[in-house]
């Protein structure tokens, strides 16, 4: 979508990106689904080694899935705002809102060829919107896009868990000098979606290898498959104030 399409869509939106209702970018029902009311701990089964605790704002189904795909694959850039709000809710569900040292959101990078094809980096754009939402709520937050791919990886679509693990092993690294922007805040890995967890596990490995990731590294995503929400872990985290 070009800049003219984005502006025209803001003035006269064709339909809700989530459910298709006419003349609105995002209807109230789809906004509510992204509101973070069902945010909780998610844990793929089996979980890959090194995966940090992950919180998601919503289940990856229905309108939520449609909105994520519209933003990522069809360039519906105004959706970054509500998606960023959902990501901010997932960050806060991890109990990080009271950390006055500030939050550093570290987006998982897209492959360069995907960024070129899409015209934007979805996770980074959503992270920027989430940090703005957190700051408006009085929580110091910033985005540090310090991770990069150190080698080419295959498209993850259609790969099984074992294939994803092999595809991503050692694929990410912290940019030279990247440890400095990470200093002085609580690190939270962020992405739009978690499925098998191997992407976030590899991102966490890269941060730890750089020496920048402290104990208790967390992650937050907009959405996760409904079956990966861990009700017991969510209740435990809420009860202990983690």
Buried (B, 14 or more C-beta within 10 A) or exposed (E): BEEEEEEEBEEEBEEBBBBEBEEBBBBEEBBEBBBBEBBBBBBBEEBBEBBBBBBBBBBBEBBBBBBBBBBBEEBBBBBBBBBBBBBBBBBBBBBBBEBEEBBBBBBBBBBEEBBEEBEBBBBBBBBBBBBBBBBEEEBBBBBBBBBBBEEEBEEBEEBEBEBBBEBBEEBBBBBEEBBEBBEEBBBBBBBBBBBBBBBBBBBBBBBBEBEBBEEEBBBBBBBBBBEBBBEEBBEEBEEEEB
